[in-house]
Amino acid sequence: MTLHLGRRRSLADKTASSDYRLPPHHLVTHGVIVGMTGSGKTGLVTVTIEEALKAGIPVLVVDVKGDLPNLRLVPDFDPLSIEPWIDASPLDGVEGRSERIARLAADREEGLRAWAIDEAALDAYRASTHVRVITPGSEAGELLHVLSSLERRSSRWDNDVEGARSALSAAISLLLRLVGRDADPARSKDHVYLSVLAEARLRAGRDAELSSLLGEITEPPIETIGALPVDEFLSPKQRKDLAASLNALLASPTFATWRQGATLDVGAWMEPVEGKTPATIVSVAHLDDDERELVLGLLLEEVLTWVRGLSGSESLRALVVFDEVYGFLPPHPASPATKRPLVALMKQARAFGVGVIVATQNPMDLDYRALSNAGLWCLGRLQTDADRERVIEGLRGGSSKHDDARQLADLLKRLQPRWFVVRDVRDSEQCALLQPRWTMSLMRGPMTRVEIRRARAA
């Protein structure tokens, strides 16, 4: 099965067109989608996710802006099915709200039928996919227990100690960052001390809930850390200060929502749900910048741990999509918590059959050394010279066969909305024009927490 992304036109002959069908294994070498606001980037991201799900490929989606929970909305062609999701508009005073909704529904039906997508196809898609929205720290979607690798013992401690230890390390790093302490696993004494205490409980078959650890922090059940007595490694006063900081966090009512809900288990998220292909959307649009970095850093570390535990594969077994990656994969020397696992995934995940797609409308602040080996680039309209030059620089890094930079830059400046220049290193033609098909999902803009809650209940 191929992924039917839309319509293709050759750069050499723009009058001839054909279906653009991407073999799934082309995404094993990852993809980059860039385009300014209004270029249709989010639509192309959505179409790619839909096609992956149709092909039976599970998807994990990182949603920063709030658009991708729309994947839960796949209405039929009846205007009444989209009416709850259409906001009031000044146009309603001109043509009437009912008339506007009917027109929008008719446009959507016409657009989808042009791509041979009828109501039967929509029914089949809904019946074969399971879309869930996780909202860390918010009850709008499903809650996420961000410290589950610490507080909930998993079976990995029985059959994958190395992977379990990596997940535990990431959870402890997050915990220490939340209380403003050094979170480096190699240098922080707090990190080493908590890791030793927690691992001893987890390997013994017990949970390591934060409340249980507080007593052990001040009165440790062990005598040494490495070759040193505990009191020399971390003095009683230092241990008391650490316990006090963690207790204050534990007592915070706000922190309680971070310790409830779904277990952070990417492997389980990728498993079929009652025979349906899963899409798990982790939406952080409601969080502030610091919270986003911490939560997504932990999530990506868990993804990396899961990937490294897989067997090798040349076919696409799963897809990880990060929309609006701007700020999370910056060039050197910036190093947010998300950068290390993202770079590692771009370098290593292909060997395990896991593809990564990153998308942004702001390409200037991306580490193109990490992205230069991506095999698929989809370039929408870019308005500034700096953006175009940066993208062309990234393209050149992926292949010894260079495109004419001036011609490509001029084309990227003149592209119309919902058109992309596609460069696939596995395609003999290398570059082509792509017009994405209509999305089956109702693209109605970013969803608020109230709307996500409504979609979940629908």
C-alpha angles and dihedrals in degrees: 000000000000129000109250100212099166142275125339130210127184118240088223095051112023093177095067118074138180139168115290105225118176120200106232094232089065087073092059086083089053134242140243124205120189133171140135124258110296095022093112096250096140090048091055090047089052094047090050091052092047092050092048091052091048087054091053095253114141116229135205112200127197108204117193102162102042100247102109100065080077084084085083090062112080104148126177124243097276110111089223090064093061097035095091090056100048113094124216115273138191085243089069089077090057106042103007127253095260091052092048092050091048090051092049091049091049091049091050093049092048092048095050096044088053085065093046092255110139132168091275089057091049090050091050092049093050091047094052101043135068115200120188129178120213118195111187111217093010134084092214091098126004116319118239124218096221093188096047092118086062104034101035119056113226132200088249088084086066100045109012110034093163092055092044090050092051091051091047091051092053092049092051091048089055091047092052093046089054090059094042098251133133106282100184108128093212102042107027114094089197090057094048092047095049091044092054093048095045096045092051090057095043095048089050089058098258132117118249101220114179092241090056093049095053093073092046092051092063097031104031119202089217132070103209141035108205105319096334131086111252093247091056094046094048119003122229090252092052090049091049091051091050091050091049092052093049092045091054089053091046091052093052112109089211092057091055092077090056090060098053136075135026120017114245096247113141093181091059091046090058094055120101116264110221088332093311125123109248130229114187114195115196103196118194099166090117095056128088120247096266093048091049092053093048096046096043092045089056092044093051092047087055091049090051092049091050093048093051090054093058127095118250118275138174093200125077108262098165141002129219114199123192111187118197096014091172109131095015098077104034126164123263133322095026111088117177118180090263097057103072096052092042092052091046091050092050089052102039113021094079091069089061098046096256117132124204124206120189123187134188142160092209108060097168096083099050129110099241091185086069093045099041094091094054109124099208125051124180112190122192127184114313116192105195128066090228093056093048093048092049093051093047088050089055092048092052091054093063101057143020089227105085127200120223101274097205094050092047093047091051091049093050089053094053101040116129121229114283093023124110138184105231123202116187115178089206092055116090090217090053096195130045140149119260129197107190118227122246114282118246087214117081105252100207100151132263114342121229122222089258091053093047088053090051092049091050091053094046 
